[in-house]
């Protein structure tokens, strides 16, 4: 039941109060009976500092498995990155661009082929040549869409990035976004560490040793 002051002057502010089983859910009021006028002042929701959430998953882009000469470490060249981008609210966020950033680059070490993994599935996404002075994402396939994309809390986007390099590269992604008049950059990496891209020794320019 709404309780009002006995009287108020013209132009003055009246705050009605709901009692009993009445409940307020933001701008929505649930009440059994309301007597008198009820005014609801819904304060604007505070905008999150970063309106998008990103999650990352690595996947193999080659069936070949290699081993460095003089090392017990096995590796597969050019491990790809899947990036799921979600908006934290219903406010649409425009994803302007996703930019690969090289953290380090060094010549590859001699290696030899150690085996093969079967069952690698190819998925649509983006490719990037990390040897370029300014690496850029290139859509895979002539019909594949390119940036910008738009995400909402109920309509996320899943990106798959396939890197390649003739060097041993550490890199990350920077996602540029705009939403409700604001803009920013979200850094995408492997839990605070750069992604790693290792060369394929079978490619031209790679170092291959048979041990």
VENJO-V632402 format. One record per residue. N is the residue number from 0. PHI is phi in whole degrees, -180 to 180 (999 if undefined). PSI is psi in radians with two decimals (999 if undefined). Layout:
n: (N | N)
phi: (PHI | PHI)
psi: (PSI | PSI)
This chain:
n: (0 | 1 | 2 | 3 | 4 | 5 | 6 | 7 | 8 | 9 | 10 | 11 | 12 | 13 | 14 | 15 | 16 | 17 | 18 | 19 | 20 | 21 | 22 | 23 | 24 | 25 | 26 | 27 | 28 | 29 | 30 | 31 | 32 | 33 | 34 | 35 | 36 | 37 | 38 | 39 | 40 | 41 | 42 | 43 | 44 | 45 | 46 | 47 | 48 | 49 | 50 | 51 | 52 | 53 | 54 | 55 | 56 | 57 | 58 | 59 | 60 | 61 | 62 | 63 | 64 | 65 | 66 | 67 | 68 | 69 | 70 | 71 | 72 | 73 | 74 | 75 | 76 | 77 | 78 | 79 | 80 | 81 | 82 | 83 | 84 | 85 | 86 | 87 | 88 | 89 | 90 | 91 | 92 | 93 | 94 | 95 | 96 | 97 | 98 | 99 | 100 | 101 | 102 | 103 | 104 | 105 | 106 | 107 | 108 | 109 | 110 | 111 | 112 | 113 | 114 | 115 | 116 | 117 | 118 | 119 | 120 | 121 | 122 | 123 | 124 | 125 | 126 | 127 | 128 | 129 | 130 | 131 | 132 | 133 | 134 | 135 | 136 | 137 | 138 | 139 | 140 | 141 | 142 | 143 | 144 | 145 | 146 | 147 | 148 | 149 | 150 | 151 | 152 | 153 | 154 | 155 | 156 | 157 | 158 | 159 | 160 | 161 | 162 | 163 | 164 | 165 | 166 | 167 | 168 | 169 | 170 | 171 | 172 | 173 | 174 | 175 | 176 | 177 | 178 | 179 | 180 | 181 | 182 | 183 | 184 | 185 | 186 | 187 | 188 | 189 | 190 | 191 | 192 | 193 | 194 | 195 | 196 | 197 | 198 | 199 | 200 | 201 | 202 | 203 | 204 | 205 | 206 | 207 | 208 | 209 | 210)
phi: (999 | -83 | -112 | -118 | -61 | -60 | -152 | -147 | -85 | -56 | 87 | -84 | -94 | -115 | -106 | -85 | -117 | -103 | -128 | 75 | -94 | -66 | -137 | -117 | -119 | 61 | -84 | -105 | -116 | -113 | -150 | -72 | -138 | -122 | -108 | 90 | -88 | -122 | -112 | -111 | -103 | -88 | -74 | -65 | -65 | -68 | -74 | -65 | -60 | -123 | -83 | -127 | -115 | -125 | -129 | -124 | -138 | -91 | -149 | -77 | -113 | -142 | -88 | -82 | -121 | -121 | -136 | -70 | -64 | 78 | -134 | -97 | -83 | -104 | -157 | -120 | -69 | 54 | -60 | -83 | -131 | -101 | -122 | -99 | -113 | -128 | -86 | -86 | -144 | -72 | -64 | -66 | -122 | -89 | -90 | -73 | -165 | -121 | -117 | -76 | -127 | -79 | -90 | -154 | -152 | -146 | -60 | -73 | -90 | -59 | -149 | -135 | -75 | -115 | 166 | -146 | -111 | -100 | 85 | -80 | -95 | -88 | -124 | -67 | 177 | -128 | -116 | -146 | -94 | -77 | -81 | -69 | -60 | -127 | -63 | -134 | -81 | -120 | -59 | -88 | 96 | -66 | -96 | -72 | -73 | -128 | -63 | -86 | -118 | -128 | -124 | -131 | -63 | -102 | -143 | -80 | -126 | -113 | -110 | -126 | -114 | -107 | -88 | -146 | -166 | -95 | -118 | -90 | -118 | -104 | -153 | -148 | -116 | -123 | -101 | -89 | -140 | -137 | -161 | 51 | 82 | -110 | -144 | -173 | -132 | -107 | -84 | -116 | -149 | -100 | 54 | 90 | -114 | -66 | -68 | -121 | -123 | -110 | -74 | -93 | -62 | -81 | -75 | -61 | 94 | -81 | -104 | -129 | -124 | -92 | 76)
psi: (2.40 | 2.33 | 2.20 | 2.65 | 2.66 | -0.66 | 2.68 | 2.64 | 2.68 | 2.28 | -0.11 | 2.87 | 2.24 | 2.18 | 1.93 | 2.49 | 2.46 | 2.36 | 3.14 | -2.28 | 0.18 | 2.48 | 2.54 | 2.21 | 1.53 | -2.14 | 0.02 | 2.31 | 2.29 | 2.10 | 2.59 | -0.97 | 2.37 | 2.17 | 2.23 | -3.04 | 2.44 | 2.21 | 2.22 | 2.10 | 1.73 | 2.02 | 2.51 | 2.35 | 2.38 | 2.27 | 2.34 | 2.63 | -0.73 | 2.00 | 0.09 | 2.61 | 2.46 | 2.46 | 2.54 | 2.45 | 2.28 | 2.62 | 2.72 | 2.47 | 0.08 | 2.62 | -0.17 | 2.48 | 2.30 | 2.88 | 2.32 | 2.53 | 2.25 | 0.25 | 2.71 | 0.05 | 2.31 | 2.63 | 2.80 | 2.36 | 2.61 | 0.94 | 2.22 | 2.96 | 2.18 | 2.27 | 2.07 | 2.14 | 2.18 | 2.54 | 2.53 | -0.15 | 3.13 | -0.28 | 2.17 | 2.50 | 2.16 | 2.13 | 1.79 | -0.75 | 2.64 | 2.17 | 2.14 | 2.41 | 2.09 | 2.18 | -0.71 | 2.78 | 2.27 | 2.76 | 2.55 | 2.66 | 2.70 | 2.49 | 2.89 | 2.68 | 2.33 | -0.19 | -2.95 | 2.48 | 2.27 | 2.88 | 0.44 | 2.14 | 2.35 | 2.30 | 2.55 | 2.55 | -2.39 | 2.67 | 2.69 | 2.31 | 1.85 | -0.05 | -0.26 | 2.62 | -0.70 | 1.58 | 2.48 | 2.66 | 2.33 | 2.19 | 2.48 | 2.07 | 2.49 | -0.46 | 0.01 | 2.41 | 2.81 | 2.95 | 2.63 | 2.69 | 2.89 | 2.35 | 2.61 | 3.08 | -0.46 | 0.06 | 1.35 | 3.03 | 2.44 | 2.12 | 2.49 | 2.13 | 2.14 | 1.85 | 2.76 | 2.60 | 2.67 | 0.11 | 3.00 | 1.92 | 2.38 | 2.34 | 2.96 | 3.07 | 2.55 | 2.08 | 2.02 | 2.36 | 2.76 | 2.52 | 2.23 | 0.77 | 0.00 | 2.79 | 2.78 | -3.11 | 2.24 | 2.18 | 2.28 | 2.11 | -2.90 | 1.42 | 0.83 | -0.11 | 2.63 | 2.66 | 2.79 | 2.37 | 2.10 | 2.54 | 2.77 | 1.96 | -0.30 | -0.28 | 2.77 | 2.32 | -0.21 | 2.87 | 2.16 | 2.19 | 2.45 | 0.27 | 999)
